[in-house]
Amino acid sequence: MVASTCSPSSMLPHHPGISSCFALLEVVLVSWVYGVDKFMENLSEMDINLPAPVKLYWKYSWKYTTPTILTILLMFSWYDFGHVGYNGVAYPFWVQILGYMITGCTLVALPIVGGCEVVKRYPETTEIFSSLIRPTHQWGPNHYQSCDNTEERIQQSLP
């Protein structure tokens, strides 16, 4: 039997696996798929100029250190699965699954709603991927909009 002073919120800190999984996915997508160098260029376009040592620190943090730490946390979370308890009393297996589900519900809502919006806006599957990865003609740094030949400059900046 579980102690009566136990609350569902006492289980949540013991379930970092789901949040670590989403954080790892986010870091990998930004640093490896989009690219740290491209991200740094975006910061420069926004007039955020970082000194070289700070850029190097963030580059290695986003590319190597953070994914490594999050992977280790995720592995330990999976290794520790089934051993969560309160005051020396282990929670039943179904309660631990419930804890993962409660934590997961808060994190899964955004991708589900985003996916529904994508399907609603792009009913043809062939145009989904290409339209999501290509910028529109209006996209670009603000200084392009104040220059002459705006359309020509935007076209030159697109891949």
C-alpha positions in Angstrom: 0.0 0.0 0.0 1.2 3.5 -0.8 1.5 6.0 2.0 -1.4 8.4 2.4 0.9 11.5 2.3 2.0 10.6 -1.2 0.6 12.8 -4.0 0.9 12.5 -7.8 3.2 15.5 -7.8 5.7 13.5 -5.8 6.0 11.1 -8.7 6.7 13.6 -11.4 10.3 14.5 -10.5 11.2 10.8 -11.0 10.0 10.7 -14.6 12.6 12.8 -16.5 12.7 10.4 -19.4 9.9 11.9 -21.4 11.1 15.5 -21.0 14.7 14.4 -21.7 13.6 12.6 -24.9 11.8 15.8 -26.2 14.7 18.0 -25.1 17.2 15.7 -26.9 15.1 15.7 -30.0 15.0 19.5 -30.0 18.7 19.9 -29.5 19.5 17.4 -32.2 17.1 19.0 -34.6 18.5 22.5 -34.1 22.2 21.6 -33.8 22.6 18.8 -36.3 19.7 19.0 -38.7 19.3 22.8 -39.0 22.9 23.4 -38.1 24.7 25.4 -35.4 26.6 27.5 -37.9 23.3 28.4 -39.6 21.8 29.3 -36.2 24.8 31.5 -35.4 24.3 33.2 -38.7 20.7 33.9 -37.8 21.9 35.4 -34.5 24.2 37.7 -36.5 21.4 38.7 -38.8 19.5 39.8 -35.7 22.5 42.0 -34.7 23.4 39.7 -31.8 27.2 39.6 -32.1 28.9 37.1 -29.8 32.6 37.0 -29.2 34.5 34.1 -30.8 35.0 32.2 -27.5 31.3 32.5 -26.6 30.3 31.2 -30.1 32.7 28.3 -29.7 31.3 27.5 -26.3 27.7 27.5 -27.6 28.6 25.5 -30.7 30.2 22.7 -28.7 27.5 22.9 -26.0 24.6 22.5 -28.5 26.4 20.0 -30.7 28.1 17.7 -28.2 27.8 18.4 -24.5 24.0 18.9 -24.2 23.1 15.9 -26.4 25.5 13.7 -24.4 24.2 14.8 -21.0 20.5 14.4 -22.2 21.3 10.9 -23.6 22.9 9.9 -20.3 19.9 11.2 -18.3 17.5 9.3 -20.7 19.4 6.1 -20.3 19.5 6.4 -16.5 15.8 7.2 -16.5 15.1 4.0 -18.4 17.5 2.0 -16.3 15.7 3.3 -13.1 12.3 2.5 -14.4 10.2 0.4 -12.0 12.2 1.5 -8.9 10.3 4.8 -8.1 8.9 5.0 -4.6 8.1 7.2 -1.6 9.4 6.8 1.9 11.0 3.5 1.0 7.7 2.0 -0.5 7.8 1.3 -4.2 4.9 2.6 -6.3 3.0 -0.1 -8.1 3.9 -0.5 -11.8 0.6 1.0 -13.0 1.2 4.1 -10.9 4.6 4.6 -12.5 3.1 4.2 -15.9 0.5 6.8 -14.9 3.3 9.1 -13.9 4.9 8.8 -17.3 1.6 9.4 -19.0 0.9 12.5 -16.9 4.3 13.9 -17.8 3.9 12.9 -21.4 0.5 14.5 -21.8 2.0 17.9 -21.1 4.7 17.4 -23.7 2.9 15.6 -26.5 0.1 18.2 -26.9 2.2 20.6 -28.9 3.4 18.1 -31.6 -0.2 16.7 -31.9 -1.8 20.1 -32.4 1.0 21.1 -34.8 0.5 17.9 -36.8 -3.2 18.5 -37.0 -2.6 22.1 -38.2 -0.2 20.9 -40.9 -2.6 18.3 -42.1 -5.5 20.9 -42.1 -3.4 23.5 -44.0 -1.8 21.2 -46.5 -4.3 18.6 -47.6 -2.0 17.4 -50.4 0.9 15.4 -48.9 3.3 16.3 -51.7 3.3 20.0 -50.8 3.7 19.6 -47.0 7.5 19.0 -46.8 8.6 21.4 -49.5 6.4 24.2 -48.2 7.6 23.7 -44.6 11.3 23.8 -45.4 11.3 26.7 -47.9 11.0 30.3 -46.8 8.3 32.5 -48.4 9.2 35.4 -50.7 8.4 37.9 -47.9 10.8 36.2 -45.5 14.1 37.8 -44.9 16.0 40.3 -42.7 14.3 43.6 -42.2 17.0 45.6 -44.0 16.0 44.0 -47.3 12.6 45.6 -47.1 14.0 49.1 -46.8 16.3 48.7 -49.8 15.6 49.3 -53.5 15.2 46.1 -55.5 13.7 44.3 -52.6 12.3 41.4 -54.6 15.5 40.9 -56.5 17.6 40.8 -53.2 15.1 38.3 -51.6 15.3 36.0 -54.6 19.1 36.1 -54.5 19.1 35.2 -50.8 16.9 32.1 -51.3 18.5 28.8 -52.0 
